[in-house]
Amino acid sequence: MQRLKRRPVFHTFPGEKQFYIMMIFDKTIGTGLSALLFFSIFSPLMAGENPGVDPPLVFPQPQEMTLSSGSFSLNAQTKILLPPDASKTDLELAGFLVRDLVDKYCLPLQTTYTSALPMEGSSIVMGTIDNPLIKACCLNHGIQVNSECPGREGYVLIVEPGLVIVAGSDDEGAFYGLQTLRQLIDKRRRFHLPCMTIRDWPYFEFRGIRMFMPASADVAYFKRFIKDFMALYKFNKLIVEFGGFRSDRHPEINAGWLQFVKDLNYTRTPELDGLFGYNRNSNHQDAGGGEIIDKEFTRNLVRFSRQHHIDFIPEIPTLSHAYALINAHPELAAFPDDIWPDVYDPTNPEVYDLVFDVFDEYIELIEPNMVHIGHDEWRGFPMGKSPAFKDRDYADLYISDVNALYDYLSKKGIEVAMWGDFLLERVRGNGVRTEESLTGEKYQIPGAIPFERVENEIPKDILIFNWMWSDRVGGRENDETFHRAGFRQVFGNMSNGITEYEDRIVQSGFIGGAPSSWAITNEYVYGREELDEFLGCAHSLWTGKQLKEADRHQLVRKMMPSIRANLSGTSEPSADGDQLVSVDLRPYFNSGAKDDRMNLDLSGLSGGSVGLHEKQFELSQNEDLSAIVVGVKGLGASPFAGEVNSIVIGRDVSSLLFLHACIKAGGMSGAHCAPYNPSQTAELLGWYEVVYEDGYKETIPIQYGVNIREYTSEKNCYYSDAIVVGEKTFYAFEWKNKRFGEKIRSVNLIGTENARKHLRSSCFEGKARFETIDSNGLILIGLSVVEPRREHRYPFLKN
């Protein structure tokens, strides 16, 4: 094994030469991706690393940012200043920063009470204009900060050689200024913050994410997601569906929920169809992990969200997708004879006795400003077999239900939100529609509510979640329909592919948007498929501008290592400064530049050092060979051996680092397509088998889109960092040893046999379907280990 010389982790702030190069472009950095990437110049590249690996300094991009020479040095002597009569906001901001720096960097800062700004040393002062220190700073610097300037949720951040100022137009603005400051603090720049002035404010007032309540096992991740993702990137609304909300008044619905979850999971049902194959979906048995969510659990998460200036909005599916309400009450269903009914009968008064009882429990516990009442995809029953709907005008029933819920909530001072698809005849049809069930039976379902009735009979202060913004279902015309009817609207199920986005947000009365997750709330699911979209939406909602897809992928690739560090809740051993050792792979190489099996192209893989930040590899060659390739057997024979065994490690390690890729693109369906086992929807291409000296084996799955992609990809993986080697992209994946102190004998690389992929089309067919993939291959070009620490480090000793 070869010991790797670590790249310098700490380095100085760039000098005047680099600064001059930046300033000749424009003193005030403008908008767009070029500006975001331009900020990266402030972080000098480590020797031998890929160009452009450092993330933008601030994301989403500030509205105005002016750079100046010099830097602020953050260290243990830096003081956070508080006025003698510090407000609750002042104390919360200071406490937040103190805790964050200790937790992330072991850097303890002290708070100091003072009535005057110090003349020397390094200090940080944060607050609104009500803070006398902030007021003095604003006067000294000739800047205006009030409720109108920069405006609601806005802030000014000034970094000078001895002073950092965060001045908010309001409490929220001061908080978002702190989030920007957190992003500027970077251990890799040795805690040197570039001098600058930022004036920033949001384009939209509603910047949300829609998700499921987490399971009890995922609460720690949920809190990290709130603090180190939503707050950090300036989201302010959280729309949460519970599933098994604890009801003390109706314990029978909790019992029904648990039985429902077990039945769907034990039958491996991703989307539940009706008794005779009537099309339904959105059973959401993974909401809350399928558990009953106790009230104290909920109370703590609501409090935590609000401490981070995130409004907690419960989504309670009513009328449709109402499984959690009526599972134990088939007598209240629109089609009482169905299995696990999801649509209730709005003509039955007992429905509202139940619904309002449950509403009251939500309201007493959460004290929400807004409740989302669902009302989408109203189709899971045959009208002809429903006593409630037979010979009745479905529009009357829909409108009466919306108004009953609206009246109940609005009298309590609570705003109402709902999905808007059944308010669009363009989307849901004009009049009763005929469908065909999976058994071939014809049946009728409701169409949309006529526009005249929407305009005249649906309250206009209901916030519409417009998830029909795509061009294929009407797009801009749907925006205009809601606008013409007099509604406020947000982009529901928001994505980054909204055509004419910058024009539409001006013309149609949008106040924001919210991307959605429709799968269990945990790190695995969010990492593999949600964060990319969420980040793009964060930028669109804060700036009013949408990133191009390729630009977004480039930015996400840069940002993902720090995002993973924030969300994982554990440090990677490679980041903690211990010795890296390169494993010599040459005895196991079986492929190289001249190997064209499967159209493989490994040209340009020369030996030498490659890496990203602390993840370093020493690549080598053995004549014409430069890689281990293992076959993944699908359709047809694989030209590569199915495994390579006994790669010698021969030591106790803190972690193993693999630099790998696959030959061909794989597949990954949404996790919601298999709520009983989300990992089933990402192709399993193979695994590493870690063999200990005592014979115990640990298996490390290699899943497409999770910790590996093809070597021609431009996308990222949450669990692996993309590293460009020559003109190819490989992915650095670090596995932390779970058995510290036990020697690892060797590692085996094994490809899957009869590899298969999940078919997206089966997501709505009641049962998951798979097909065998074309044969693929796994490529391993580098392997490093982090050794145990040899000597104690006690940082508090004086030299």
N, C-alpha and C positions, 0 to 999 in steps of 0.2 A: 504493500500500500504506500501511496505517496501523500505526504502531508501537504495540504494546500496552503499557500500564502494568502491570507485573507485580504480582500480589498479593503481599503480604508473606509471604515464606517463613519468616522467623524472627519469633517473637513471644513475649511473656512469659507466664509461668505465670498462670493465672487468680487473681484476687484474693480477698479474704475474702468478698466478696458472693456470688460463685459457690459458694464453699466452704460458706457458710452454707445456701444453697439445697439443696445436696446433703445436708447433715447433718440437716436437719429431717425427711428421709424415714426415715433409719435410720443409726445410727452404723456398724454393720457391714452391708456390702452383702450381700444374700441371693443366692439362686440364680435361674436362669432368664434368659431373653432380656432382660427389663427391666433386670436388673443389668448385663449385658454392654453394652447400649446406654447405660445410665446412666454407665458409666465414660467414655464418649465425651465427656461434658460437660467432662471435665478438659482436653480439647484444644479450645481456643476456635476457632470457625470463622473462616476467612479471609473478609475482606469480599467480598461478591458471590458467594460459593459456595453450593452447595446445602446445606440443613440436613442434619445427620446423616452427613456424608461421612467422618468420621474413624473408624478402626477401634476396636474395644474395646482397652483397655490390655493385657489379658492374655487369651490364648486357648490352651487351654481355660480356662474360668472357674475360678479358685481355689476351693477348698472354703471358705476363710474369708478375708475381706479387710476390713480396717478402715482408713479414711482419716483423715488428720489434716492440720492446716494446715501451710503452708510447702512448700518444695521443696529438692531436692538439685541443685546445679549441677555438671554434668559438663563438664570442660574439660581442656586439656593439662596443667594443674597437678595434676589429680587423681592420687593415688597408689594403686596396688594394693599392699596390705600383705601381707607374708609373714613367718612366724616364722623365726628363725635356722636352725632344723632343719626347714625346710619339707619336707613329704612329697611323694611323686610326685603325689598328687591335688591338693595345693595348687598345685604348679607347673603342672600341666595346666590347671587352672581359670584361673589368671592368664594363661598363655600363650594360651589360647583367647580370652579377652576382649581382650587386647592385639591379637592378629591381626585379630579381627573388627572392632574399631573403626578400625583402620588401613585395612582393605580396604573397608569400607563408607563411612566418613566422613572418611578421611585424618586421623583424630584419634589421635595417639600418646600413650599413657599409659606411665608408668614404674612398675616394681615396686620396692618398698623393703623391705628386711629390717629388722625391728624386734621387740623383745620387749615393747613397750608401745604402747597406742593413743595417737595424737597428740591434743593438746588443741585444735588449730586446723587449718585447711585442710580439704580434702575428700578422703576416703579410702574405699576399698572393701576389704572383707575377706571372703574366701570359703573354705569348707571344712567339714569335719565337726567334731564335738565334740572329736576328737583334736587339732585345731589349737588351740594355746594361746590364740591371739588370739580365735578363735571362742568358746572356753570363757570367756574374760574378758568378751566381749560379752554372752554369755548370762547370766552372773552380774550384770553391770551393769544389764541390762534385765529381770531377773527372769523369763526365759523358759526353758522346759525343752525341750531337744533331745537325744534319745537314740534307741536302736533302736525303742523303743515309742511315742515321741511326737516328731513326728507319726506315725512309723512307717516301714515299708519304702518307700524311694524318696520319702520326704517331706522337706519343707524348711520353714524359716522365713525370710522375707525382710523386713528392716526398712529403710525409707528414712527418714533424718532429714536435717536441713539440711546437716550436715557429714559424714555417715557412711552408707554402705550396707553392710548385713550380709547375707550369704547363708550360712545354717547348715543343713547337711544331716544327716538322721538316718543316712545312709550316703553312700558315694561317689556313688551314683546320685541321691540326693536333692539333694546339693550341686550336681550337674550340672544337674538340672532347675530348681533355684533360679537358676542362671546363665542358663538359657534364658528364664525369666521376666524377669530383669533385662535381657536383650537386647531383649525386647519393649517394655519401658518406655522404652528409649533411643530418642528420636525427634528427628531433626534439625529437624522442623517445629515442635517445642516448644522449639527452641533448647537442646536437651539439658538441659532442666529436668525432673527426675523428681519427681512428686508424692509427698509424704510419706505413708507407709502402712505397715501391717504385714500380711503375708500368712502364713497357715499353710495348707499345701497338701500333698496326698497323693493318689495315684491310687486310683480305685475298683477297677480291675482290674489284675492282674499281667501279663496277656498283651495287649499293645497293638500289633498288627502290621499290616503291609501285605504282600500277596502280589503278586509281579511277575516279569517276565522279566529275566534278566541283560541289561545294556545292550550295545549294539554298541561296538566300540572308539572309534568317532567320537562316542559319547555319554557317555563316561566323565566328562568334566568336568561335564556336566549331572547325571549320577547322583550325583556327590559333592556338588554343591550341593543336590540333593534330600535327601540324607542329612543334611547339616549344617543347611540353612536351611529344611527343611520337617519331616522326620521327627523330628529331635532338637528343633527349635524348638517343635514342637507335641506333644512328649513321647511319641512312639511308641518302642517298645523291642524289637520283633521284626521281622525282615525274612525273608520266605519267598521263595526265589528258584529259578525253574526255568531251567536252563542251555540245554537243547537240545544245542548242539555243545560239550560239555565235552571238553577235550583229554584223550584217553586214550593214554598211552604204551604201555600193555599191549595195547590193542586199536585200533590205528590204522585198522583196517577200518571200525569204526563211525563214525569221523570222516569217512572217505571216503564212507560211505553217507549221512551227514547232509548233506554238501555237495551230493551228487547229488539227494537228496530235496528240498532247498531250491530248487535250480535248477529241478527238474521242476515243482514246485508253482507257483513264481513265473512261469516261462515259459508255463505253461498257464493262468495267472490263476485258480488254484484257491484259494478262501478256506477251504473245509472239504472234506476228502478223503472221498469215499465209496468203499466196497469195490468189488471187481472187477465184481460184478453189481448195483451200486447198494445194497449193504448200508449202513445208516446208521452213519456214524462222524463224529467231529469232533475238534477240538482237536489239529490237526497242528502248530500253533505254530511254523511255519517262521520266524517273526520273533523267536523267542527268541534273544537274543544277536545280533540283527540277521542271523541266518542264518549267522553266522561260527563258526569253531572258537575257543573261548575258551581262550587260553593260560593256563598255570598261574600264571605270575608276575602276569599281569593279574588273575586271581582272587584271588591272595594279597593283593595291594595293596587290593582293594576290601573283602575280608573284614576286613583290619586297620583300614581306614578306618571301617568300620561299627562295629567294636568300640570304637574310640577315642571314638565318640559314644554309647556304652552301648546299642548296638543288636545284639542277638544274631542272627547270620547262620545261617539254617536252609535248607539245600539241599533243594529238592523234586526227587525223582528218580522220575518216573512209572514205575511197575512194574505188571506184569500187564496193565493197560490203558493206552492212549496211550503205549505204550513204543516209539514210532517211533525215537527216538534210540538205543535199545539194539539193536533187531533189524532195522533197515533193511537191513543187510548180511548178516543171518542169517535168511533165510526158513525155513531148516530148523528154527529154534527157534520158529516161529510156530504159534499154535493152528490157523490156516488157511494152510498153507504155500503154497498156490497163489494167494493174494491178491496184489494190487499194493500195495506199501509197507505191509506188515502192521503192526498196532499192538498186538495181543494175543499174548503169548507162551504157550507150552505148559508149564504148571506140572508136568506129569508127566515132562518131559525133564530129567534131571540136568544136562545141559550148559547149560541155561538159568542155573542157579545158579552154575556155574563163571564164566560171563560176568558175571552180575549182581554177584556178590560181588567179583570182580576190580575192577569199576568202582566199587562201593561203597568198596573199600579206597583207590582213588585219590582219591575225594572226601574220605574221612576223613583220609588222610595230609596232604592239602593244607589243608583247612578246619578240621579238628579240631572238628567240630560238637558241640554239646550235644544236638541233636535233628536227626533226618532225617525229612522228610515223604515217604512212600512212594506217594502218589497213590491208586490203586485206585478211581477214580470211573468212571462211564459205561462199564461193562464190557459192551459190546454189539456191537463192530465185527466180528463174525464169525458165520457160520452154524454152529450146533452140529452139525447133521446132516452137515456136510462136514468137520468137524474130527476127526481121529483121536484127539485127546486127550480130547474131550468126548463123543464118541459113546458111548452106553451107560454113561456115568459120571454120578455125582451131582455137579452143578456146585458145590454147597455144600462138598463134601469138598475140591474143588480150590481154591476160594477160601480156605477156612480154612487149608488146609495151606500155601498160599503166604504168607498173612499171618504165620503162625506161623514159617515158615522165615526170613523177613526179620526179624521181631521177635527171634527167638532170636539171629540173627547180630549184630544191632546192639546188643541189650541186653547181650550178653556183653562188648561193648567199652565198656559204660557209656554208651551213647547212647540217648536217649529216642526214641520213635517217634510220629509223627503220621500221620493218614490222613483222606481224605474219607470221609464216613459214609453216602452215599446207598444203597449196597448192603447196608447193615445195617438197612434200613427196608423191610419188606414193604408198608407203606402207600404207599411211593413207587415201588419197583421191582417190585412184584407178588409174588404167592405162587406159586412154581413157575415152570416154563418158560413163556416168553411167545412168542407168534407175531407176527412183524412182516411187513410187505410192503415189498420193496425198490423202488427207483425204476423197475426194469424190470417190476414186477408180480409178482415171484417171492415166494412165501411162505417164510419161514425162521424158525427158532427161536433165541432168545437166553436167557441166564440171567435168572432173577428174583432177588429179594433172598434173603439168608440167613435162615432161620427164626429167630424171636426166641430160642427156647430154645437154639439153637446159638450165637447171638451171645452170649447171657448166659453160657454155660458154656464156650465154646471160643475166644473172642477175648480176649486179655490185656486186663485192665481198666486198666492204666497206659498204654495207647495213648491219645494225645490225639485226640479226634474233632473234625474240622472239619465242623460241622453247617451245610451250606449249603442244607438243606431247612427253613429257618425260616419261609418264606413261608406265609401262610394257604392259598394255592391248592394247596399240596402237602402239607398236614397241619399245618404251623406248630407250634403249641404242643404238639400231641400227639407230634410227632417229638422235641422237646426232652425231653419226659417219658419217651419210650421209651429214649433214651440214658441218662437219669438213672436210670431203673429198672434198666437193665442194669448200672449201676455205673461208667459212664465219666465222666471229665472232658470238657468240651466247650467249644469256642469257636464264635462265629458265623463260619463260613466264607463267603467272598463277601459280607461284611457290607455292609449298606446302611443308609440312614437311615429306612427305612419299616417297621421291625419293630413290629408291633402289640403292645400291652401290654408294651413293652420293660422298664419299670422293675419290673414284677411278675415277668416271666419270668426275669430275671437272678438273682432271689433264690430262685426255686422250683426251678430245674432244674440247678444245679451248674455254671453257666458261670463260666469263669475269664478270659474276655476275648473278643476277636474280631479279625478281619483282613479289611478290604475287599480286593478284588483288581483288578488290571489284567491283561487277557488280550490285550494288544497290545504292540507294540514300546515299549521304555522310552526315550522322548525327550520333549523339551519340548513339541513340537507336539501329540502325543497326550495327554499328561498335562494340559496346559493346557486343551485344549478339552473333555475329558470325564471326567477323573479327580479333579481337585483338590476340586471341590465335595463329592463323596461322602467323600473322604478327610478333609476338614475336619470334616464332620458326625460321622464315626466317631471322630475324635480327641476331640471333645467328649463323645460317648457313652461312650467307654472310660475317659476320665479322671474324669468326674464321675458316671457312672452314670445320667445323664439324657439324653434324646433331644430334640433341637431339632425344632420343627415345620418343615415344608418351607418355608413362606413366610419364617419367621424365619431359617432357614439361608441362603436365597438373599439375604436382606437383609444378613446378616453377611458372606457371601462377597463380595458386591458391594463392601462397605466395605474388606475386607481384600485384595482382589485386586491393587491397584496395588503394595502393598508386597511381596506374594508374588512378583509378576512381577519386581520389582526384584531380589529375592533369587535367583530361579531363572534369570534370563536370562543372567547372567554379563557383562552389559554395561550401562552407564548410558544412559538416554535423554538426548539433548542438551537437551531442555526442562528436565530436572532440574538442569542444571549452571549455571544462572544467566545464560545469554546472552540477547541481545535477541530477543523474539518480535515478529513483524510479521504483521499481519492482511492477507490477500489479499482484495481487493474482488471479491466474487462477483456484485454486482448486474448487470453486463452480461450474465451468463449465466443469470440466474434465468428459470425458465419455469413456476413454479407458486407457489401461495400459499393463503391462507385460504379463498378462494372456489372452489378447485379440488376438485371431488368425484369426479374420475375414480378408479376402483378404490376408491371410498369413502374416499379420502384425506381426512384431517382435519388441516390445518396451522394451525388456529386457535390463537391464543395465542403464536405465535412472534414476539414483538416484538423490535425491535432492542436492542442493548446488549451488555454484557459477560457472558459465561458461562464457566464453567470448573471444573476440579477440580485443586486444588493448582497445579502449575506449567503445566498444560495450559490455556491461555486462548484464547478466541475472541471476536472482535467481530462480532456478528450485525448484519445490516443489512436494509433493505427497499427495494424499488423499486416505489413505489405499492402495489399489492396483492400484489406478488410477493415471496417471501422464501426460495425454495429452488430448487435445481437438482434435477429429477427425471428419471431415465433409465429407460427401460423394460427389463424382463427378459422376453424373449419365450419363452413356453411354449405351453400350449394356448390357441388363439385369438389374435386380434390384440392387441397392446399399444397402449393409448391414448397412450403417451409415446414420444418419439423414442428410438432405441436407443443414442445417444451424444451427448455434449456435448464438443466439442473446443476445444483451444487456450486453456485457462484460463491466462492469462499469469502466469508466475513471474519470469522475466527476471533471475535472480541465482544465485550460488552459495549453497547453504544447507546447514546441518548436518542438518536434518530437515524433513519436511513433516508437519503435523498435520491430519487430516481429522475433521470432526464429521459423522457420517453415521448412517443407519438404513435399513432396508428397510420397505416398506409392509406386507407380509404375513409371517407366520411361515414359515420355511423348514423344511428337514429335515436331520437328521444321524443316520446310523446309527453303531453302534460301529465304532471303527477295526479291531477284530478281524475285521470282515466283509470286509475287503480287505487282508490282511496284506502283499500285494505292492505296495500303493499306498494307504495309509490316507486320503490326502486325497480319494480318490475317493468317500468316504462322506459328505462334507459338501458341500451344494449350493454350486456355484460360481455366484454371482449376477452376477458381472461382474469388472471390474478397472480399476485406475488405470494409465494409461500415462504414464510420466515421460519427456519428450522433452528431451534435452540439445541444446545449441547445435551440437554436432558431428554430430547426427542419431542418435546412439545412443539406444536406448529400453530402459527398465526397466519390467517389468510387475509390478504389485502385486495379487495375487489378493484378491477380496472373497468370503469364504466364510461361509455362515451358521453361527452358533455358534462361529466362530473369531475373527472381528474385526468382526462385525456381527450385529444382531438387529432385529426389528421395533420400531417406535417405541412400541408399546404393551406391550412386554415388561417384566417385573420381574427377569429373570435377567441374569447378567453374561456377559461374554466375557473370556477370558484376555488376549487381545492388545489389547483396547480397554476404556477406562474408561467406565462408564455415567454420563451427566450428564443430570439432569432439566432440561428447558427448558419452562417453563410446566407443562403436565400431560403432556408427552411425554418419552420417554427416547431420547436420542441417544448415540452411542458414539464416544469420542475415540480415534482410532487414530494412532499415531506411527510413521512410516517413516523410518529412518535412512539418509541418503544414503551410498551405497557408493562414490561418486566425488568425495570432497572436492576442491575446487578447480576442478571443472568446472561451468560455468554451466548451470542448467536453464532451457530456453526456456519450456516450458509443460507442462500436465497435461491429459490426456484422461480422461473418465469414460465407460466403455463397459459396457453391459449384455450379458449372455449371450444368444445366440440358441439356440433349441431347448434351453432349460435343462431339466435332468433331475435326478431324485433317486434315490438308491439305495434299494432295497426291503429293509427289514429281514428280511422273510420269506425272502429268498434267501440269508441268511447260512449256512443249513444245507442248501443244495440243491446244492452242488458248483460252481455258477457264479453270479456276481453278476448281478442283474437290475436294470433301471432303468425308470423311467417319466417321461414328460414332465410337468413341473409346471404348475400354473396360472400364468399370467403374473403377474409381480411388478414391483416398482419399487425403485430406489435413490434415496435422498434425501440430498443434500449441502447442509448449511446453513452450514457454517463451514470455513475453511481458513486455517491459520497456518503460518508458517515460522520456524525458529530460524536466525538469521543467524550467520555465522562470528564468532568472537571478534575484536574490534577492537584490544584492547590486552592485553598480557601481564599475568598476575596472579601476583605473587610473594608468597605469604602470610607469608614469614618475615622480611620487612623490619620493623624497629622504627619506629614513628611518631616 
